[in-house]
Amino acid sequence: MSSDSFIPILNLTPELDLLRDELDRAYREVMDHGRFIMGPEVKQFEESVAKYVGVKHAIGVNSGTDALVIALRAAGIGEGDEVITTSFTFFATTESIDMVGATSVFADINESTFNIDPSDIEEKITERTKAILPVHLYGRPAAMARIMEIAERHNLIVIEDCAQSFGAVYSADCTECGGNCDASRKKIFDGIQTGSIGHAGAFSFFPSKNLGGFGDGGMITTNSDEMAELCRKLRAHGSLKKYRNEVMGYNSRLDTLQAALLNVKLPHIDRFNENRRAAARRYTDAFAGSTVITPPALPDDGHVYHQYTIRVAEGKRDELAGYLQRNDIGSMIYYPIPCHKLPVYEGKYDDLTLPVTNRLTDEVLSLPIGPFLSEEDQERVIRAVMEFSTS
Ligand SMILES: *Cc1c(COP(=O)(O)O)cnc(C)c1O
């Protein structure tokens, strides 16, 4: 039956069907106790995430964007500061930097991992640079050993954008840093979760993320007691004690209801991510012979495949997307315009050249993936892609 229906880029229904009874129970419990703001489920979820990620503190907030904004503010970043990040990301990454009054400085990316290129980070450091904000794009950890080494040498804060990487595990990867990172540092960071490497991590529970809620939600992770306290203060109008507002903050708490529902989903995340990884492997094996498309780079050990994104030979990307559409297969371009070229920055980055970012923007295409993509549907996607690329 599924063989003739449309295959969306992400189908959340099977996940919902699997967990429906537990979710219904969690929902009813919150309705019954009625503590909709900072109820007991929030604390429980924060503790579970802190344990899972391997950090001392996890602070629930209203969205991934707020997690970034609040983490940046808690790190003391503001007016006059520069934050080095990638332009090849969702706008919220760079928006958060501008929202705290700092300036986004864009480094180019590595063409096989899509993540920020550490050597270009070094090129962009000035005396105003205060922080580096790497994104673990599509669920693949950025080159963290090298990034932390640069940060320490220049005394910079590192905030990880983990919106797409819940559950991703960093493994030192020499294809990313050209073998330049310090071996002892590699060992320190090898096999640990994204969000536990920098000074803070920012997660999103937007419904389509790997750990998706049923509305907006986010989380900050950190090992710093001071940063954690500031984040807790900032998310609740700048106060830890009611009606004793100490700094300008936000109304940005994680809803009890979202936390309750996410508590149900969290124990399944490793299996869901493993299913994504298995699907990614099947794609990559099947695409090995194509001259038109390039599958994502290996090694992919800790990658959680929030997206499975291929590169398509020059000029053929939109044609492939159209071909898939005609065959009832969804695909998406993440992201069609790099951040530095968005209308919001008109005129600001005219002189900036990011050759790899600009080129990949015209080449990338994300294919259907998820924890419950059936092998049958995946076969249909593979067949269509291979038909296109051999015709
Ligand atoms: C989704 C996303 C965000 C923002 O998360 P929200 O919860 O939607 O605010 C930030 N950065 C990246 C890379 C994202 O994909």
PDBQT file of the ligand as one rigid body, heavy atoms in Angstrom, charges set to zero:
ROOT
HETATM    1  C1  LIG A 401      16.107  24.117  14.682  1.00  0.00    +0.000 C 
HETATM    2  C2  LIG A 401      17.400  24.801  14.811  1.00  0.00    +0.000 A 
HETATM    3  C3  LIG A 401      17.588  25.868  15.699  1.00  0.00    +0.000 A 
HETATM    4  C4  LIG A 401      16.466  26.529  16.439  1.00  0.00    +0.000 C 
HETATM    5  O1  LIG A 401      15.708  25.683  17.229  1.00  0.00    +0.000 OA
HETATM    6  P1  LIG A 401      14.194  26.132  17.579  1.00  0.00    +0.000 P 
HETATM    7  O2  LIG A 401      13.811  25.179  18.647  1.00  0.00    +0.000 OA
HETATM    8  O3  LIG A 401      13.394  25.965  16.327  1.00  0.00    +0.000 OA
HETATM    9  O4  LIG A 401      14.224  27.534  18.044  1.00  0.00    +0.000 OA
HETATM   10  C5  LIG A 401      18.852  26.389  15.835  1.00  0.00    +0.000 A 
HETATM   11  N1  LIG A 401      19.892  25.917  15.125  1.00  0.00    +0.000 NA
HETATM   12  C6  LIG A 401      19.748  24.908  14.241  1.00  0.00    +0.000 A 
HETATM   13  C7  LIG A 401      20.947  24.414  13.501  1.00  0.00    +0.000 C 
HETATM   14  C8  LIG A 401      18.500  24.319  14.034  1.00  0.00    +0.000 A 
HETATM   15  O5  LIG A 401      18.371  23.336  13.166  1.00  0.00    +0.000 OA
ENDROOT
TORSDOF 0
